Structure formats: structure tokens, C-alpha cells
Amino acid sequence: MDERMEGARRSRCRRHHQGPPPSRPEHVGLYNPKALLVVKSASSGETATKLNLMAQGRSGMHEIYCVKRNFLLETLEEELPRGTIRYSSKIVSIEEDGNIKLVHLADGSIIRTKVLIGCDGVNSIVAKWLGLKKPSFSGRSATRGLAEFPNGHGFQPEFLQLFGEGFRAGLLPCSEQSLYWFFTWTPSADEKEVEENTSKMREYVLKKLKHAKVPDEVIQVIEVSEMSDVVSSPLRYRSPVSLLYGNITKENVCVAGDAFHPMTPDLGQGGCSALEDSVVLARCLGEAIRGEDKGGKKGEYERIKDGLKKYAENRRWRGIQLIVTAYVIGFIQQSDNAFIGFLREKILSGIMAKTLMKMGDYDCGKL
């Protein structure tokens, strides 16, 4: 999702599901017995698949949330001591001083770290230090937007997905007053400049949707979106081969989130997988720092190294699965190839919808 939204099938980081978690009034989960995942063909206009979002999964009841990112960040920040988070602190370089890593920031300050966890996004300096290759461009781009309805939008608790005609699009409620929408496509050489102009981008999206068999209410949502709430960007992902053989950790340094496993947004698992990383990493580091190494004779630095290795072993395959699955689903849903389109509408739409649910039905254990 973009910098404003974290839309997601929520994976579970606990053993037992206890019902809907508390939420801010500004956003709501599709935690409703009638909540549906509805997949429609933009070529025929017909509904290809409907799935109950509240179906029972391996780890509990399925659920889906669309959360404004600033609310998520504020919620996480409230759990930390004041001053813990430093904003606008871009990393310039990393230097070693014995077992300590010195993190040089753009403002000239230096942070001494006993453990360095790189959560610095898709262009991660920490990932570069570890030797991971740069994320690859998928050849696709995404536009996202938020439409506000002060008096309520009136949409049902549904996650609508549209595929075909060379694009993939979707719409889901973020709250009773706001709707999140997205549109992915493969830009031609002439269309690349469209991304740099939000006005042209929205007109491009509307043109594509109006030429397809898309419900009028979806088009109306995009038409009322404020320009400041529309953003476009190319989609990148880390090569699964890079994750398979590359260093996720080295000494007392590791990566998490987009710095670890950037992926295309076709599963809605970017934010969720980052939270999974944090739970597993906190558990592994906690055990290491407390000296739980079957004897406690190792020094703290060695225990930290072992804890990070354990984290990497736990998360490596999950990251690869998410990257590959998201890429394949996005490719199939967006393809304008006639043969793939036939298979998609007749066979694959249901399989892909169930895969979307399955990939979010994941238990990363207790903190």
C-alpha cells in the first residue's frame, strides 16, 4: 500500500483468536458476518468469485482491515517511551567499531548500536551493507487514492477486486466515511510520464475504467478523490533468489519489513509481514539478551548473533513465499493475454481469491 494506507489480510501473531481487536473510530475492519471478497471481470462485467471474509481459517476467523498508516504509526508510537522515535533520520552510512555499529545520519549525528535492525524501506542502506541486491522493477505501476464521504459512503462491507483489460483494480472501505482504491497497470514508454502528474494519472485511470465493464459507483469514487490523496509509483520486489542465498543477517545486523522482503502489493501483506517480522525478531532477540542459550555461557554479542540467525531461519521462507505468490497473482490478474484471460475467468479467479485468504492465514507465534 502507499504511505497513507496499510490495507491487509491480517496474519496472526498469537495462538488463539479472541474476536475483533479494538479499533479507532476513524477506521473499521470488515469484521462482519456478511463481509465478502468479490472478484469481478472488467472484460465481461460478471462476478467471477465471491468468498466470505469471515470464514474459519487455520489460525482463527479471517478478517481484513484497511488502516490509515498515520493511525498505525501513532498506535505503535504510544507504546514506546517518549523520544524513542527519531523522524527524518535518513541513514548515510554504517561504520564498524568493534562489536558496535555506528550509524551515520544525514543530519550529521551518529548512533551507536548494540543491534542494528534495518527497517529503512525498499532503498535500504542496511540491506546494501548486508550485500542484498537492489530490488527489481516488476514492470508494473500502481496508483492509489482515498475518497472521503463526510455523510457516509453507503458501501457494503466488501473488498471488491477487478481484473482484466490490462489492469488490476480494487476498492474497500477504510471507515464509514472513507474508501481506499487502487489501480495497477503496465505503463508503456509513452505512459511513464503520466505517473509524475497526479491529475493526468487520475484521468488515465478513469479512462481505462470507463472503457471496461466496471460498476459506475467505482468510477464515481475515483472521480471524487482529492488530488492530494492520489499517489503513483512503480512496483518493485526483491528477487527470491537474493533472499534464498543472500544475507538477511550478518553479525549483529539484520533487516525487516520492506528492507527485507519488498513485494508487489497484490496480496495486501506488506504491512502485515513487517509486523510478523517484528514479533519473531523481538522473540528471538529477547531470548538472546536474556541468555536463553541452553547454558547461558556465551557472551551477549554471540547470543545476539545466534538470535538474529534464528530470526532469519524463521522468516526467510515466509518472505520468499509472499514475494513469489504476490508476483504471480498480480501477473495473472493484470494480464491482457487472451489465453491467460480465459483461464483466469473460468478457473483461476477462485483459486487466486482463496490464495489471498490463505497467505494471510499465518501464525507467527507468541511474542
N, C-alpha and C positions, 0 to 999 in steps of 0.2 A: 504494500500500500504506500501512499505518499506520506509526506511529512505531517499531514493533518490527520490521517486516519490509520487505525490498525484494525482492519476487518479480518475476521478469522473464525475458522472452525477451531474451537478451543480444545487443545490437548490437555490432559490432566496431569498434574504434578502431585497427586496424592492417591492413596489406595482406594478410598471409598468416596463416592459422590454423595453429597448431602443436600442436594437441591440447589436452587438458583442462588448464586452468590450475591451479596449486596451490591447495588449499582447506584451511580449518581442519577439524579433526575434528568440530567442532560442526555443520557443515552439509555437505551433499553436493549436487552437481549431478546432474540427471537425465541424466548422461553415460553412457548405457548403450545398447548396440545395440538393446535391446528397449524402450527408453523410448517411451511413447506419449502423445499428446494424445487423450483420449477425451471425446467430447461426447455427452451423453445428454439425452433429453427428460424433463422432470419431469412431463409430461402423460401420456405413453404408457409411460414407463419403458424405451423402446427406445434402443439406441445409434444416434445419427444419423451420427456421423463418427468415424473413427479415423485418426490421422496419426502417422507415425514421426517422433519429435522429433530423430532423428539423420540426417535426410535432408540431402542436399547442397544448399547454398544458393549464392547468387552470391558470397558472401564467405567460404565455407568451410562446415564442418559446422554444422548448427543445434545449439544447446544451450540448456538452461534451468536457472536456479538460483533457489533460494529462500533468501535470506540474511537472518539477523537483523541489523537495522540497526546495533546497537551493535558487532557484529563488523566491519561495513563501515567504520564511523567509526574504530574502533581501528586498522584496517589502513591507512587513509588518514593518520591522525594519526602513525603510526610513521614515515612518510616525511618528516615535517616537523621542523624544529628545535624543541626544547622551548620552550614559551611562545608559539609562533606562534598557537595557537588560544585564543581567549578565550570561555569559555562564559557563558551567561546575560547576554549583552550586547545587550539589545534597543535597536534604533535609535529615537530620538525624533524627530530632525530632521536635515536636511542643510543646511549653510551653505557659501557660496562665498567663497573668499579668493584672488582672482586665479585662477590655474590650479589651485589646490589646493582640494579639497573637505574641509570639516570635518564629521565625523560625530559628532553628539551622542548619547551613550548614556544609558540610563535611570539608570545609577549616577552620572551627573554628569561622567563622563570624556569627553574629546574626542579623536578620532583624526584626524590629518592624512593625507590620501590623495593620492598622485600619480595613482592609478587606483582608482576605486570600482566594485566588481563586486557587484551586489545579488543575493545568494543567500538572501534573507531570507523565503522562502516565499510562500504564497498571499496573505498580507496584507502584501506587500512595501511598505515605506516608499520604497525606491529606485524601484520601479515607479511609485508615485504621483508621485514627484518628476519622473520622465520623462514623466508625463502619460498613462500607460496607464490605461484604465478598470478599475474593480474587476472581479474575476472574477464570473461569473454563477452562480447556483444552477441546477443541472440539474433539480431537482425530485425527484431520487433520493437515497437514502441508502445507506450501506454499513456493515456490521458485519463485523469481522474478529476472528479468535481463533487461539490457538495451543494445541494439545493435546500434552501431554508423556506419553511412554510409556517409563519407565526401562528396561524389559526389551525394548524394541523394539516398533514398531507393526505390523510384518509386511506393510505395504502394498507393492504393486509400484511400480516407478519410473514412475508415471503422473501426468499432470496431468489431473484429472477436472473437467469443466465440466458444469453442469446448467442448463437453461433452460426457460422456460415457467411457467405458473401465476402470472404476475405477478412472478416473481423470477429472479435470476441468481445461481448459487452455484458454488463450486469448492473443490477440495481438492488439495493437493500436498505431498509430503514436503519438509521443511526439513532433516532429518537422519534417521538411522535410529531416533532416539528422539522426534522431534517432527514434527507435521503442522500445516501452515498451512491455514486455511479462511476463506472469505469468503462474504458473502451481501448482495446489493444488491436494493433494492425501492423502490417509490414510496409513501411514507407518506401516509396521509390526514390530515386535520386532527386526528382523534381519536388517531392513532397517533404524532404527533410527540413527545409526552411520553415515549413508550416509550424513545426514544433516550437519554434522560437517566438511565435506570436500567438498569444492566448486567444485573441479574437478570431484569427484565421483558423486556429485549431478547433475552436468550438463550431465554427461554420463548417469545417471539414467533417467533423463528427456528425453533425446534423444532416449534412448532405448524404453521407453514407447510410445513415439510418433511414432517411426518408426514401431512399431508393431500394430499401429492403422491406421485408414484411415484418415491421416492428410495431408493437402497440403504440397508439398515439400518445398515451399517457407517459410513456417512457421518453418520447421526444419532447413533450411539454416540460418534463422535469429538467432536462438539459437546457432548454430554452430559458428557464427562469434562474439558472445558476449564475451567481455573481462571478465576474471575471477574476476577482481575487481568489476565488475558490476553485479555479481550474488550473491544473498543472500537468505538464507533459514531460516525459523523459524516456530515453532509450532503456531497454531492459537488458540487464547483464546477469551472468551466473558464473559460478566458479566451476571449472571443469571437474567432473567426478574423478578423473584420473589424478588430478592435482591433489584432491583430498585423500585419495587412496594411498598415494605414495609420498605426499608432502608432509611437512612438519606442522601439526596443529599445536604442538607444544615443543619447547626447547628450553632446557634448564628450568628457570623459574618464570617463564613467559608462555602465554597461551593466547588464543583468540576465541571470541564468542560472537554470536549474532551474525550480522552481515559481514563482519570482518572474517568470519569463519566460513559460512556457507551461503553467500548471496545466491538467490534463486529468482526465477521469474515468478510473478505473483499469482499463478494460475491455481494454486491450492489454498491461498489465503493463510499460509502457515509461517510467513516471515517473522511476525511478531511473536507468535506462539512458540516457534522453535527457539527464539532468543531467550524466552522465559524458561523453556526447558533447559537450555544450556546453563542458565544462572542457577537453577535448582541443583542440577547434577554437580556443577562446579563448586557451589557452596558446600555441598555434602562432602565431596572429595577433599576440598581444602580444609574443612572443619576437622575431619578425621585426621588429616596430616598434621595440622597445627597442634591438635590435642595429643599427638604422639601415639595414635592408634595404629601401630605398625607391627603388631604381634611381637611385642617385646619392648618397644619404645627405646631401643638402643641407638637408633640412627639420629644424626643431628637434624635440626629443624630444616635446613636447606635441602638435605637429601629427602626428607619426608615430603616437603613441598613438591620436589621434582617427581616423586612417586605418585603423589596425589594428582598432579596435572597429567601424568601419563595415564592414570586410571580414568580420568575425565575424558581424555582423547579416545581411549579404547571404547568407552561407553557411547560417545557421541559421533564418532567417525561414520559408522554405517548409517545411522539415522540421517545425518546430513546428506550423504550420497543418495539415499532413497528419496528424500524430499526434492533434491535438485533434479534428479532424473525424471521422477514422476511429474513434477510441475512442468518441465520442459516438454515432455511427450504429450501431456494433456493440452497444453497451450498450442502446440503444433497441430494436433488433430482438430481441436475446436476451431482454430482460426483458418485452417487450410481452405483454399478455394479449388483444390483439385477435385474433379468430378467423382473419381473412384473413392477417394477418402470421404468425400461428402456423402456418398451413398452409404458407405459402411457406418459413418457417424450417425446418420439419421435412422438407419434400420437396426443397427446392432450396438454401436459403441457408446451412444449417449447415456444409456442406462449404466453401463459398466463404468464410465468416467464419473458419473454422479456418485455411484457407490464408492469409487476410489477416493473421491473428495472427502466423503464421510470417514472412510477407513483410515486415511492418513492422519486425520485429526484425533482418531480414537487411540490415543497413545498415553501410556502411564510412565512418567519418568521417575516415579518413586517419591518417597517422603523426603522432606528437607531435613 
